[in-house]
Amino acid sequence: MKRISKISAVAACLLLFAVMAMGSGSSSDSSSSAKAGEAGQDTTTEQGTAAEQDSATEEAEVKTEYHVGDILKDGDVQIVYAASGEYQEENEYMKPEEGKKCIFLKLAFENQGTSDQSISSLNFECYADGYNADTHYTENDFSATLSPGRTTEGMLVFEVPQDAQNIEVEYETNFITEEKLKFIYDGDKDSGYVAKADTGASENAYAVGDIVESQNLNITYLSCENDTSYSEFSEPAAGMHYVTLTFEFENKGDSDEMVSMYDFDCYADGKNCEQAYFRDDNLTATLSAGRKAQGTVTFTVPDDASTVEAEFVSNIWTSDRVVFTVSE
């Protein structure tokens, strides 16, 4: 009987711990979402019941489909699904094949973290009525490496059957776990979202003539100019122009150093600017100890931009950057 009593006591204790554990509950972080124009607004009230708040939390946790106007977070990156509609291809040689049409999704991204974030259109796949759709390449790509606080926006364009009924675009948020979010094509719809311009200048930006010591490199900012040396085949889009920056790099270290135009990013009022490649003196070199190289970096910049800055990635592991003022 004593043995049975001991077993009963142990069982009672285990049952008590289980009840306490169930009562304590657990909390978990989840990606937040809102509508364009509502980012940062508090959508709950102090009068809301616990049941209502739990229901809202559960809905936010399981939401994987987004429509025009939705704002979501993927880690430190805010994504706005700004608009969708049919894309009209003006180039007669790039029009979709017979029986198909081009559709677009307009997305905007902002790095709200403290380290660089890579944004790529290659992480998106489109399906029309369950079948994979081909990407239609345009000059409106949003792919970029964003330093903290910077933004980029652009379009995803796909070729789908004219009679497609259900069009979804999947975004892979984690290539290891293959987790995905879905953006639903909503036809011709525009949220009216406009990214806020960031016209503030960086306090530590360098000007033409400055010499910067960056790890094992000495960087001399030689010049900055409005570039009109392009041909008729590489004219900038309406409302845009080219800006070319010239640099000299000197290797002050003991081992080889690689420098390239791809180590640079440019931002106009906080928004990413695309590089241009029509020049034949683009910066690219591998420098042995004590050697030097000169070269250019060219970007496409809006005519009405207030503050334009170029950033050189001096350390890809720590996201350290050297900022240069673009002043034509």
C-alpha positions in Angstrom: 0.0 0.0 0.0 2.9 2.4 0.7 4.2 1.7 -2.8 0.8 2.6 -4.3 0.6 5.7 -2.2 4.0 6.9 -3.4 3.1 6.3 -7.1 -0.2 8.2 -6.6 1.7 11.1 -5.0 4.1 11.3 -7.9 1.3 11.2 -10.4 -0.5 14.0 -8.6 2.6 16.2 -8.7 3.1 15.6 -12.4 -0.6 16.5 -13.0 -0.1 19.7 -11.0 2.9 20.7 -13.0 1.1 20.1 -16.3 -1.8 22.3 -15.2 0.5 25.1 -14.2 2.4 24.9 -17.5 -0.8 25.1 -19.5 -1.9 28.1 -17.5 1.3 30.0 -17.9 1.0 30.0 -21.7 3.7 31.3 -24.1 4.2 34.3 -26.4 5.9 34.4 -29.8 6.9 37.2 -32.2 5.3 37.4 -35.6 5.5 39.5 -38.7 3.3 42.5 -38.6 1.1 43.7 -41.4 -1.0 46.8 -42.2 -2.4 48.7 -45.1 -0.6 51.3 -47.1 -0.9 54.6 -45.2 -1.5 52.8 -41.9 2.0 51.7 -41.0 2.7 52.2 -37.3 -0.9 52.8 -36.3 -2.2 50.9 -33.3 -5.1 48.7 -34.4 -6.1 47.5 -30.9 -7.9 49.4 -28.1 -7.5 49.1 -24.4 -11.2 48.0 -24.3 -10.5 45.0 -26.5 -11.0 41.6 -24.8 -8.3 39.1 -24.3 -10.1 36.7 -26.7 -10.3 39.4 -29.4 -6.6 40.1 -29.1 -5.6 36.4 -29.1 -7.7 36.0 -32.2 -6.0 38.9 -33.9 -2.6 37.6 -32.9 -3.4 34.2 -34.3 -4.6 35.7 -37.6 -1.4 37.7 -37.9 0.7 34.7 -37.3 -0.9 32.6 -40.0 -1.3 35.3 -42.7 0.7 34.3 -45.7 -1.3 36.0 -48.5 -1.1 39.7 -49.3 -3.0 42.1 -51.5 -2.5 45.6 -53.0 -2.2 48.1 -50.1 -0.7 45.6 -47.6 2.4 46.4 -45.6 4.4 43.6 -44.1 7.7 42.9 -42.4 10.2 40.3 -43.5 12.8 40.4 -40.7 14.2 44.0 -40.8 12.8 44.7 -44.2 9.4 46.5 -44.7 7.6 45.5 -47.9 4.8 47.5 -49.4 2.6 45.9 -52.1 1.8 49.2 -53.8 0.0 48.4 -57.0 -0.8 45.8 -59.7 -2.1 45.8 -63.2 -1.4 45.0 -66.9 2.1 46.0 -68.2 2.2 47.5 -71.6 5.5 46.6 -73.4 6.5 49.4 -75.8 9.3 47.5 -77.4 7.8 45.6 -80.3 10.6 43.0 -80.1 9.8 42.1 -76.5 6.0 41.9 -76.6 4.6 38.6 -75.1 3.7 35.8 -77.4 0.2 35.4 -78.9 -2.3 34.4 -76.3 -0.4 35.9 -73.4 -0.2 39.3 -71.6 2.2 41.0 -69.2 1.1 41.7 -65.7 3.0 43.7 -63.0 3.3 43.9 -59.2 4.8 47.1 -57.8 6.7 46.6 -54.5 8.6 49.0 -52.3 11.3 47.9 -49.7 12.8 49.7 -46.8 15.7 48.5 -44.6 14.7 49.2 -41.1 17.5 47.3 -39.5 21.1 48.1 -38.6 23.0 46.1 -41.2 22.9 45.8 -45.0 20.0 43.9 -46.6 20.0 42.4 -50.1 16.8 42.6 -52.1 16.5 40.5 -55.2 13.7 39.9 -57.8 15.1 36.4 -58.2 13.4 35.4 -55.0 10.0 35.7 -56.6 8.1 33.2 -58.7 4.8 33.6 -60.5 2.1 31.0 -61.0 -1.0 31.5 -63.2 -3.7 28.9 -62.4 -1.1 26.8 -60.8 1.4 26.9 -63.7 4.8 28.6 -63.6 4.9 31.9 -65.5 7.9 33.4 -67.3 9.6 36.5 -66.0 9.4 39.5 -68.4 12.5 41.6 -67.8 12.3 45.4 -67.7 14.3 48.3 -66.5 12.1 48.7 -63.5 13.9 46.1 -61.3 14.1 46.7 -57.6 17.1 44.5 -56.9 19.5 46.3 -54.6 21.7 46.1 -51.5 20.3 48.5 -49.0 22.2 50.1 -46.2 20.2 50.9 -43.0 17.4 53.4 -43.7 17.6 53.1 -47.5 14.8 52.2 -49.8 14.2 50.7 -53.3 11.1 50.1 -55.4 10.2 48.6 -58.7 8.1 46.1 -60.6 7.9 42.4 -61.0 6.6 41.7 -64.5 5.4 38.2 -65.8 3.9 36.8 -68.9 0.7 34.9 -68.2 -2.2 33.5 -70.4 -4.8 36.0 -71.4 -7.5 34.0 -69.7 -5.6 33.3 -66.5 -8.0 33.5 -63.5 -5.8 33.0 -60.4 -2.4 34.7 -60.5 -0.1 34.4 -57.4 3.5 35.5 -56.9 5.5 33.6 -54.3 8.3 35.2 -52.3 10.8 32.9 -50.7 11.7 34.4 -47.3 14.1 31.6 -46.2 15.9 29.5 -48.8 16.9 26.9 -46.1 13.4 26.2 -44.8 11.8 27.2 -48.2 9.2 29.4 -46.3 7.2 31.5 -48.7 4.7 34.4 -48.8 2.1 35.0 -51.5 1.3 38.2 -53.3 -2.1 37.9 -55.0 -2.5 39.7 -58.3 -5.5 42.1 -57.9 -5.9 43.3 -61.5 -5.7 47.0 -62.1 -5.4 48.4 -58.6 -3.2 51.2 -57.0 -2.9 51.8 -53.3 -1.7 55.3 -53.8 1.4 54.6 -51.8 4.3 57.1 -52.2 7.6 56.4 -50.5 8.7 59.3 -48.3 11.8 61.1 -49.5 14.8 61.2 -47.2 16.6 64.4 -48.0 18.9 64.4 -45.0 22.6 64.4 -45.7 25.0 62.0 -43.9 27.2 63.8 -41.4 30.3 61.8 -42.3 30.1 62.2 -46.1 33.3 63.0 -48.1 33.5 65.5 -50.9 35.5 65.8 -54.1 39.2 66.2 -53.2 39.0 64.3 -49.9 41.3 61.3 -49.2 39.9 58.5 -47.0 41.8 55.8 -45.2 39.7 52.7 -45.2 41.3 49.6 -43.7 44.2 48.8 -46.1 43.1 51.3 -48.8 43.6 54.9 -49.4 40.7 56.3 -51.4 40.9 59.7 -53.2 37.7 61.2 -54.5 38.9 62.8 -57.7 35.8 64.1 -59.5 32.0 64.1 -59.9 30.2 65.1 -63.1 27.0 65.1 -65.1 27.9 62.5 -67.7 26.7 63.0 -71.3 29.2 60.6 -73.0 26.5 57.9 -73.6 25.4 56.8 -77.1 21.9 56.9 -78.6 21.5 53.3 -77.4 22.1 54.1 -73.7 20.2 57.3 -73.2 18.8 57.8 -69.7 15.0 57.6 -69.2 13.0 60.7 -69.1 13.5 62.7 -66.0 16.8 61.0 -65.3 20.5 61.7 -66.0 23.9 60.0 -65.5 26.4 61.0 -62.8 30.0 59.7 -63.0 32.3 59.6 -60.0 36.1 59.0 -60.4 38.2 57.5 -57.7 41.8 56.5 -57.1 42.6 53.5 -54.8 46.0 52.7 -53.3 46.7 49.4 -51.5 48.5 50.3 -48.2 48.4 46.7 -46.9 50.7 43.7 -47.3 48.3 41.5 -49.4 46.3 41.8 -52.6 43.1 44.0 -52.5 40.2 43.8 -55.0 38.3 47.0 -55.8 35.3 47.2 -58.1 32.4 49.4 -59.2 30.2 46.7 -57.7 31.4 47.8 -54.2 29.4 51.0 -54.7 25.8 51.8 -54.1 24.0 55.2 -54.8 20.9 56.7 -53.2 18.9 59.7 -54.2 16.8 61.1 -51.4 17.2 57.7 -49.7 16.1 55.6 -52.7 18.4 53.2 -54.6 19.8 54.4 -57.9 20.8 51.9 -60.7 24.4 51.7 -62.0 25.1 52.4 -65.6 27.8 50.5 -67.6 28.3 52.4 -70.9 31.8 53.7 -70.0 35.0 51.8 -70.7 36.9 53.0 -67.7 34.8 51.4 -65.0 36.6 50.7 -61.7 37.8 47.2 -61.5 41.3 46.0 -60.4 43.2 43.7 -58.2 46.0 45.6 -56.4 49.1 44.1 -55.0 50.8 45.8 -52.1 51.7 49.5 -52.8 49.9 49.5 -56.2 47.2 52.1 -57.4 44.3 52.1 -59.7 41.9 54.8 -61.0 38.4 54.2 -62.4 34.8 55.4 -62.6 31.4 54.5 -61.2 28.3 55.8 -63.0 24.7 56.0 -61.7 21.3 56.9 -63.1 19.9 59.8 -60.9 16.5 61.6 -60.9 16.7 65.2 -62.2 14.8 66.5 -59.2 16.8 64.7 -56.5 17.8 66.9 -53.6 20.4 64.7 -51.8 22.5 62.1 -53.6 25.1 60.0 -52.0 27.3 57.1 -53.1 28.4 54.5 -50.6 31.5 52.3 -50.8 31.3 49.0 -49.0 34.6 48.8 -47.1 33.8 45.6 -45.2 31.1 43.2 -46.3 31.1 41.3 -43.0 30.4 44.3 -40.8 28.5 46.4 -43.4 30.9 49.3 -42.9 30.6 51.9 -45.6 32.3 55.1 -46.7 29.8 57.8 -47.9 30.6 60.3 -50.7 28.5 63.3 -51.6 27.4 63.4 -55.2 27.7 67.0 -56.2 27.7 67.8 -59.9 
